[in-house]
Amino acid sequence: MSNQKITVEFNDKIVRQFLLATVVWAAVAMLVGVLIAAQLNFWQLNFNTSWLTWSRLRPLHTNAAIFAFVGNMMFAGIYYSTQRLVKARLASDFLSQFHFWGWQAIIVAAAVTLPFGLTRSKEYAELIWPINLMVVVVWVVFAVNFFWTLGRRNEPSLYVAIWFYIATIVTVAMLYIVNHLSIPTSFTHSYPVFGGVQDALVQWWYGHNAVAFFLTTPILGIMYYFLPKAAERPVYSYRLSVIHFWSLVFVYIWAGPHHLLNTALPNWLQTLGMTFSLMLWAPSWGGMLNGLLTLRGAWDKVRTDPVLKFFAAGVTFYGMATFEGPLLAIRSVNALAHYTDWIIAHVHIGTLGWNGFMAAGMIYWLLPRLWSKPLYSTALANLHFWIGLVGILLYASAMWTSGITQGVMLTAATDNGTVLAYPNFLDTLNAIRPMMLMRVIGGALYLTGWLLLAYNMVRTIRGARPVNGSIEVYAEPAGTETAGLSLLGSIFNPPVLFSVLAFAFACAWMFGGDFMKIAGIVGALFCIVAAYLHYESRGRQWAAWYDRLLVTAMPFTVLTLIAVIAGGLIQIIPTVVAQQASNVEDRRQIPYTPLELAGRDLYVSDGCYLCHSQMIRTLVPDVLRYGDYSRLGESIYDHPFQWGSKRNGPDLARVGGKYPNIWHLRHLQDPRSVSAGSNMPNFQWLLTDATDLAILPKKIAVMRTLGVPYPPMSDAMVLANARAQAAGIAEDLKAAGATVAPDKQVIALIAYLQGLGKFEPVQHKGPEQGSRLND
Amino acid sequence: MFQRLILEDSAAIYTVAAFSVATSIFVTVAWRALRMGRAQVDRFAHLPFETETPASQHECRSESSSH
């Protein structure tokens, strides 16, 4: 081995770029958040425009907060810490720049398309398919750059922060690809390959784990690097961090169904989601305590150092959010909280309290080091902390109060629980208006704090010299005390083989027939006994395997992927295989007519699903308010599903036929004309813009490819059917005193709304052939 | 084989199975983590400190950095 040392200069330019982008996009995300919060109080702030309407801006807010704000922050933290932990410069300057500019292009594309109503409607997965492809390309570039850097590292061991980064990269890739599988109908529109309950499960498997592996695991990695650095002492317990990582990565991926409790999702999936959510308490709090206890002996610094203040509060908010999450996943608690502002409080504690404060702490720590100049004002940073803290506490307490108030009012009943105490949904909405206003104030305070950070940053870096860190390493990397593993060696070894065999036998036991069941029990017991005996005789071999794994990036990555893939497969495969229209019992959805399909796409485009669910839960108050509970088969042809996640307005699953066409027209034109006190925006452009009927044959063809049983129809038949139905609705409106041309969007939307809740009883196997077309 | 999974009222089995699987993984990882040697743990825990950075924002110096 050569004793000659060389100096490695880190690529900190890319860290500075992502850091600046973080500050800018965070301000945009928060500003849009404050605007849409204000729109819920003052409908006039929608300005009667489509692209400034609440339901178009809300996806912009969530995507900006997750992918633009936390995404850029995550990349800055990962690139800074990884280079130092592995003592190597990022593998490729070109890939780093491609990653940065590609990610910013994605954000800009999202900011342009979402306000124009170009959306897939699946939460945090709204972006249209060409942007999805851009995300995949940029994510692969990020992964290649990261793993290439690990391959060139001068430090053999992989610190736990790197483990969290690896889990982030592989899991987000898996989730994103599966949940975005779609068939395009045009350059800006597509239908997801999954429908109904399948789509709901896949979406919340993705949605929950986007929170887990985009907003949590990378930030935990950042916590494990930056918190010890800022506190100038190592992590409280490295052992606990190991337990934290593996248990979190394994348990998190199973918890997605807790977003669908009390719905038509099969009961076993709901139970599984709830159970794993409850088990998340242990690893989450283990990690939270590990972070806070790292500050042992440094609490005096927290009083004066804004960096440690932000980190201490951020980790505390992580504890709050991860306590509240499992609590909300308890089915009875969820019955009260779901669809209300309580969930909004929960997600903002996570995003603003945990992510936002960790971002602020990291930025204040990095600024002087990346520009070699002391922070412009520590006092201003401290002021940011207190304003932000008051803001988030005000926000959260307002939304807790609002959610519980509305939840209690919506479920309140009299006459031995047979009559709703507040039958008018608007009564419950108007009761929470003061809390919704307090939310605006809390959010505005948080934004003000962030603007102080932006000002502090500008003053700090103005006239400063950007610097790149460096480190001296041996020209030839030191040999490791523990040899690494080959990819095959990581799999073909006693611990993994015994685990895989035991798992396979357990599956045979649970899912197999009579013989398989007995074979499964015997095989599983044999594996356990054999593994124990092997361990007793060759214990060193087992320990050596794990030690070698810790210094080998690629096998470690493969095993992490296996850990996260297991939960998804066990939930998704049975659902996709069994929950098909041909197996549905009781009721089955009737496919939409061409005009209804066009109206449904407008419903999706205008974001109606963000306020109106289409899922009457198996709860008495829901049934009393909205009608018979929703069956699994009643949305089996919905690509994408529209079960919703929040009710700012009533459920629409059975709204079809409830009101005349003229009511819907008035309601969409000016909601307050028929619902006094409503905060719904005016959708006036629906009365002037024309429906794109020409694309309908293509859409019907894609639907047929996806398994929706449309009868054979020529393009002309599709168009004729749509025009005939539109003419009928226009005539009905004319008879009621309103003149609207049949080609206007509002006609198609009314057709869709009037078709909601229509089903056929299942009397024989095999779906009906588009019987609604013959109505 | 999936019919039984979906139609039977057997939620309790899945709860127990889920808890057993997660517990076994948790115990295994915890056991392995607790068996890590003191020297190995210290080595891992100090990895962030092997690359020098200025001690605090007020002592930000450029000597540990190069342009």
Interface residues (C-beta under 8 A of the other chain):
Chain A: T7 E9 S81 R84 L85 K87 E155 S157 Y159 V160 A161 Y225 P228 K229 E232 P234 V235 Y238 R239 L240 V242 I243 W246 S247 F250 V251 W254 P266 N267 W268 Q270 T271 L272 T275 F276 M279 A282 P283 D305 V307 Y364 W365 L367 P368 R369 S372 K373 P374 L375 T378 R465 P466 V467 N468 G469 S470 I471 A506 M510 F511 G512 G513 A543 Y546 D547 P574 V577 A578 Q579
Chain B: M1 F2 Q3 L5 I6 D9 S10 A11 A12 I13 Y14 T15 A17 A18 F19 A22 I25 F26 V29 A30 R32 A33 L34 R35 M36 Q40 V41 D42 R43 F44 A45 H46 L47 P48 F49 E50 T51 E52 T53 P54 A55 S56 Q57 H58 C60 R61 S62 S64 S65 S66 H67
